[in-house]
């Protein structure tokens, strides 16, 4: 019965779930899907047995032989920082003949020009700036890369030294052919458009639909720029919440009801969470202290007043080196439903992430992954860095930069 419900859910998300024969074979029976984390230095936050993102990235990039496609919001390295060896690994891949393509958001490339500049005019490496101003006004917010068209990494980690050493992050290393194929299609269309091909998304729409295993699939946003077979992220998210029976646990940087600073409100997710709480589902939401400012705070406090809903926020203490801009924060984008359903991706929960900006999310029905994600969540939820959000309190906005 549970399997039938899951397949019905996948069809609600406009997907075509067909069971594939498990994962591609890998060395030493490598797991098809591996949870990968980043933990701020000098904290007691648990990894729940997961490996460090920096080490996994080095392993994946070092193992590339044919191609390496990297899509990132931005690239920011620091001399002696955690990202520096990763940058060198990408440069080394190009020197040994790997075809490397790096796509980053146009606006952020202007903010952080130094690191993207390290890759220009290097052997076998191309860089492009992603700019959707004329299409949606949105950004490239996704964070993923694909190795040799066979495995991929998707997660909250930006290509940033802070993400690897001073921010709490969660990602997935995925050795499943359908995921690599889907991300290649998304990357290819975004790459071609960024190179001046204004027909890239029309051409993509003519491709045959992708198929995923029944227990694991990819969704993305905005829906109209997805390849056939990759469902709409918001549709999937709402369906998952509406199918919850016992508990929903959410971990985000931010949760917002605002729409472009105007009077309109984005309430689809808020209503879904309220519906879940109304039928007795326990809803727990953990956000960063960066959300203790308008307009995010109003929406979170409203949700915190709902019976069966708990909202907490995390405050990560400064590093011993002093204040680090845009760091020391919880940045994961994870949802857990009941005993075995998980959502791991690149979107915070707000209008722009689903309707104007490029993001990708992984949906899984795998108890082993769910247990690991629960371990990470509960380490934070019950740990020393988290406080309950008071629905009536006035909070001071934290320093971010």
Buried (B, 14 or more C-beta within 10 A) or exposed (E): EEEEEBBEBBEBBBBBBEEBEEBBEEEEEEEBBBBBBBBBEEBEBBBBEBBBBBEBBBEBBEBBEEBBBBBBBBBBBBEEBBBBBBBBBBBEBBEEEBBBBBBBBBBBBEEBEEBBEBBEEBEBBBBBBBBBEEBBEBBBBBBBBBBBBBBBBBBBBBBBBBBBBBBBBBBBBBBBBBBBBBBBBBBBBBBBBBEEEEEBBEEBEEEEEBBBBBBBBBBBBBBEBBBBBBBBBBBBBBBBBBBBEEBBBBBBBBBBBBBEEEEEBBEBBBEBBBBBBEEEBBBBBBBBBBBBBEBBBBBBBBBBEBEBBBBBBBBBEBBEEEEBEBBBBBBBBBBBBBBBBBBBBBBBBBBBBBBBBBBBBBBBBBEEBBBBBBBBBBBBBEEEBBEEBEEEEEBEEBEEE
